[in-house]
Amino acid sequence: MRMKDVHAEVERLLGGEVSFQSVADFLTKNSKGQKPLFERPRYGHYRLLRFEPS
């Protein structure tokens, strides 16, 4: 999914404006490390690897 689309969906779900940079930082941070939530198949695109409901 394109980062632009992820950002739009986050705003829709939260019902308000969210900084694009906040979404970008979250995706970047959570696509690295031992247990990433996302993978980055190409520049500006992310894919959810796993979902852990709370």
Backbone as a chain_set.jsonl record, in Angstrom:
{"seq": "MRMKDVHAEVERLLGGEVSFQSVADFLTKNSKGQKPLFERPRYGHYRLLRFEPS", "coords": {"N": [[0.849, -1.168, 0.0], [0.53, 2.223, -0.783], [2.281, 4.836, 0.918], [0.961, 7.258, 1.026], [-1.714, 6.44, 0.813], [-1.952, 4.914, 3.132], [-1.658, 6.936, 5.043], [-3.981, 8.477, 4.503], [-5.963, 6.63, 5.218], [-5.422, 6.259, 7.957], [-6.087, 8.825, 8.919], [-8.813, 8.797, 8.264], [-9.782, 6.692, 9.88], [-9.199, 7.672, 12.433], [-10.604, 9.971, 12.44], [-9.781, 12.618, 11.97], [-7.169, 15.093, 11.392], [-3.844, 13.971, 10.85], [-0.394, 14.123, 11.23], [1.562, 13.722, 8.356], [4.22, 13.031, 8.544], [4.322, 11.764, 11.023], [2.973, 9.362, 10.519], [4.67, 8.305, 8.548], [7.066, 8.036, 10.035], [6.247, 6.106, 11.93], [5.737, 3.873, 10.286], [8.299, 3.481, 9.188], [9.864, 2.997, 11.504], [8.636, 0.66, 12.444], [9.182, -1.206, 10.534], [11.544, -2.361, 10.763], [14.041, -4.17, 12.651], [13.84, -6.974, 15.01], [11.221, -7.997, 15.134], [9.415, -7.013, 12.922], [6.479, -5.132, 11.97], [5.718, -4.376, 9.498], [6.653, -4.654, 6.022], [8.823, -3.207, 3.617], [8.401, -3.233, 0.465], [9.126, -1.674, -1.729], [10.238, 1.67, -2.473], [8.347, 4.0, -0.685], [6.175, 2.314, -0.331], [4.352, 0.023, 1.679], [3.774, -3.052, 3.448], [1.65, -4.927, 5.469], [2.824, -7.247, 7.789], [2.048, -8.817, 9.944], [-0.698, -9.107, 12.223], [-1.642, -8.065, 15.363], [-4.134, -8.203, 17.399], [-5.407, -6.099, 20.022]], "CA": [[0.0, 0.0, 0.0], [1.324, 3.446, -0.817], [2.278, 5.58, 2.171], [-0.089, 8.267, 0.89], [-2.979, 5.768, 1.1], [-1.92, 4.572, 4.558], [-1.911, 8.182, 5.756], [-5.398, 8.821, 4.327], [-6.762, 5.684, 5.99], [-5.223, 6.595, 9.369], [-6.919, 10.004, 9.192], [-10.224, 8.403, 8.21], [-10.098, 5.885, 11.056], [-9.112, 8.492, 13.64], [-11.579, 11.042, 12.322], [-9.148, 13.935, 12.022], [-5.871, 15.248, 10.747], [-2.666, 13.347, 11.441], [0.807, 14.521, 10.518], [2.099, 12.745, 7.418], [5.516, 12.597, 9.071], [4.075, 10.809, 12.11], [2.657, 8.078, 9.896], [5.904, 7.849, 7.898], [7.99, 7.603, 11.09], [5.733, 4.87, 12.5], [5.973, 2.807, 9.317], [9.741, 3.247, 9.094], [10.319, 2.391, 12.756], [8.064, -0.672, 12.616], [9.542, -2.088, 9.426], [12.916, -2.779, 11.057], [14.217, -4.858, 13.931], [13.631, -8.417, 15.072], [9.813, -8.349, 14.915], [8.767, -5.914, 12.197], [5.052, -5.244, 11.662], [5.558, -4.067, 8.08], [7.813, -4.744, 5.148], [8.862, -2.14, 2.622], [8.803, -3.899, -0.772], [9.778, -0.676, -2.572], [10.182, 3.029, -1.935], [7.026, 4.585, -0.489], [5.145, 1.288, -0.235], [4.481, -0.836, 2.858], [2.874, -4.192, 3.511], [1.49, -5.449, 6.821], [3.329, -8.605, 7.919], [1.263, -9.554, 10.943], [-1.655, -8.291, 12.966], [-1.797, -8.521, 16.75], [-5.219, -7.437, 18.023], [-5.201, -5.836, 21.458]], "C": [[0.899, 1.236, 0.0], [1.198, 4.199, 0.507], [1.182, 6.645, 2.167], [-1.464, 7.673, 1.248], [-3.068, 5.351, 2.568], [-2.27, 5.813, 5.375], [-3.392, 8.563, 5.68], [-6.292, 7.908, 5.164], [-6.62, 5.924, 7.492], [-6.094, 7.798, 9.742], [-8.404, 9.647, 9.19], [-10.623, 7.641, 9.474], [-10.101, 6.706, 12.343], [-10.068, 9.683, 13.603], [-10.995, 12.435, 12.414], [-7.802, 13.935, 11.354], [-4.758, 14.594, 11.57], [-1.477, 13.771, 10.592], [1.29, 13.388, 9.611], [3.406, 12.18, 7.947], [5.356, 11.609, 10.217], [3.783, 9.417, 11.565], [3.915, 7.488, 9.256], [6.899, 7.321, 8.931], [7.558, 6.273, 11.697], [6.006, 3.692, 11.571], [7.459, 2.456, 9.224], [10.248, 2.505, 10.332], [9.858, 0.941, 12.88], [8.266, -1.59, 11.41], [10.976, -2.589, 9.578], [12.945, -3.536, 12.371], [13.885, -6.333, 13.85], [12.194, -8.832, 14.764], [9.097, -7.213, 14.187], [7.284, -6.195, 11.96], [4.805, -5.077, 10.165], [6.822, -4.431, 7.32], [7.688, -3.631, 4.118], [9.345, -2.764, 1.307], [9.464, -2.967, -1.784], [9.539, 0.695, -1.957], [8.736, 3.524, -1.865], [5.882, 3.601, -0.391], [5.422, 0.39, 0.968], [3.433, -1.928, 2.818], [2.845, -4.677, 4.958], [1.947, -6.902, 6.853], [2.484, -9.435, 8.868], [0.354, -8.577, 11.667], [-1.841, -8.898, 14.336], [-2.891, -7.692, 17.399], [-4.978, -7.25, 19.516], [-6.34, -6.331, 22.29]], "O": [[1.907, 1.28, 0.705], [0.139, 4.197, 1.135], [0.551, 6.898, 3.193], [-2.274, 8.326, 1.905], [-4.137, 5.427, 3.174], [-3.087, 5.745, 6.294], [-3.987, 8.932, 6.692], [-7.27, 8.367, 5.753], [-7.6, 5.804, 8.228], [-6.764, 7.78, 10.774], [-9.164, 10.142, 10.023], [-11.669, 7.909, 10.066], [-10.911, 6.463, 13.237], [-10.308, 10.324, 14.625], [-11.664, 13.35, 12.896], [-7.348, 12.922, 10.821], [-4.74, 14.657, 12.799], [-1.558, 13.774, 9.363], [1.41, 12.242, 10.044], [3.67, 10.985, 7.814], [6.176, 10.703, 10.365], [4.282, 8.418, 12.084], [4.189, 6.298, 9.411], [7.508, 6.272, 8.724], [8.394, 5.407, 11.953], [6.454, 2.636, 12.017], [7.828, 1.282, 9.188], [10.969, 1.513, 10.222], [10.603, 0.091, 13.366], [7.603, -2.62, 11.284], [11.55, -3.162, 8.652], [11.966, -3.532, 13.117], [13.675, -6.879, 12.767], [11.968, -9.9, 14.196], [8.261, -6.528, 14.777], [6.882, -7.343, 11.772], [3.813, -5.572, 9.631], [7.911, -4.508, 7.888], [6.59, -3.178, 3.795], [10.548, -2.823, 1.054], [10.27, -3.409, -2.604], [8.736, 0.849, -1.037], [8.0, 3.475, -2.851], [4.721, 4.012, -0.369], [6.569, 0.039, 1.244], [2.357, -1.767, 2.241], [3.889, -4.82, 5.594], [1.506, -7.706, 6.032], [2.235, -10.615, 8.623], [0.615, -7.375, 11.711], [-2.155, -10.08, 14.472], [-2.625, -6.599, 17.898], [-4.421, -8.121, 20.185], [-6.32, -6.187, 23.512]]}, "num_chains": 1, "name": "protein.A"}
